[in-house]
């Protein structure tokens, strides 16, 4: 792999993480400023904004992003668990190699949590990459 290929791959990852839909203009500035901390905490406890500030559209947006992330994490862990058990029945070596994906999944989840918290604290209503397009909480 050449340096140019490596740089192109890094640019692709950067684009995936930063070029997501920005909905900040859809929310009132006062709502954003007042509720950005609760919106950031949504990435630790997704339903917190629904209890603390149920009328905040900005906090509800981040609660939805956090719920998307939680559901993605649960679904992907179930899939990885099933595949790991199947591979374990074949040979422990395959299951061990496949279980390394759990670490990658954990890192991806952590990265998305940090990205969501940063967006909320920076007063942005940007969708999370890939999974942020889904609206569960209206």
N, C-alpha and C positions, 0 to 999 in steps of 0.2 A: 504494500500500500504506500503510495507516494504521499508527500506532504500535502499536495493539492487535494488528493482524495480525502485525506484526514480532515482538512479544513472544510471541504464540502460537506462531509458527514456532520461535523460540529455545527455548521451553519444550518443544516437541516434540523438538528435537534433544537437549536436556538429558535428557529422559526416555529417549530411545533409548540414550544413552551410560551412564546411571546405573541404570536400572531393569532390570538383568539378574539372573539367578539367582545367589544367593550360596550357595556350597557350603561355606563356611568351617567350619560346625559338623560336617561329616563328617570332619574331620581333627584329629589330636591336636595340642594346643598345643605340645608339645615338638618334634614333627616340623616344625611351621610355623616356630617360632623358630630351630631349628637350620638349616633349609634355605631360608630366604626369599631369601638372596642368590643361591644357585644357581638358585632358581626364577625370579628376576628376570633372570638371565643367559640363561635359556632363550629369551627373546625376541630374543636376538642369535644364539645357537647352540642350536637347539631340542633337540638330542640330548644336550647337556651334562649335564642332570640324570639322564639314563638311564645315563650313565657314572659320574658322580661320586657320586650317591646313589640307586642303583637301587631301594632299599627305601622311599624317601620317597614317600608317596602325594601329598603336597602339591606336591612338585617335579614329579612325574609329571603332575599336573593342569595345571600351567603349561607343561610340555613339550608336552602335548596342545593347549593353547590356541595355543601358538606354531606348532605344526605345522599347525593349522587356518588360521592366518594366512598361513603360507608357501604352502600349497596354494591358498588364495583368491587370493593375489597372483600366483602362477604362472598359474592359470586365467584370471584377469581380464586379465593381460598378453597371453596368447595370443589371447583374444577381441579385445582392442583392436588387436593387431597384424594379425589377419586383416581386421578391419573397415577399418583404416587402409589396408591394401594394396588392398582393393577400391575404396575411395574414391579412392585415388591413381590407380588406373587410369581413373577417370572424370575427375577434375580435381585438380590439386594443391591448390586452395583448400579443397576439402572435406576432404582428408587433413590439411591443416594445422589446420583447426578441430577435427577429431576428435582429433588428436594432443594437443590441450590437455587431453583427458580423462586422458592419462598423468600430467600434473601433479596433477590432482585425485586420481587413484588413489594416487599417491605420498604425498600429504598424508593421505589416509584411512589408508593403511598405517602411516605414521609416528604418527598419532594413536592407532591401535590398539596399536602397540608401546609407546608411552608409557603408555597406560592399563594394559596388562598388567604392565609393570614397576612402576608405582605400586601396583597391586593386590598384587603379590607382596611388595614391600617393606613395604606396610601390613598384611601378614599376612592378606590376603583371598584367597579362592578364588572370585572372581566371574568368570562367563563373559564373554567379549568380546561386544559387541553383534553380533547377527545370526549371525556365524559360530561363536560359542563353544558352540553347542548340540551340535556333532558330536564324538563320542568316537571317536578313532582308536587312541590309546594307552590300554590298560586298566591 
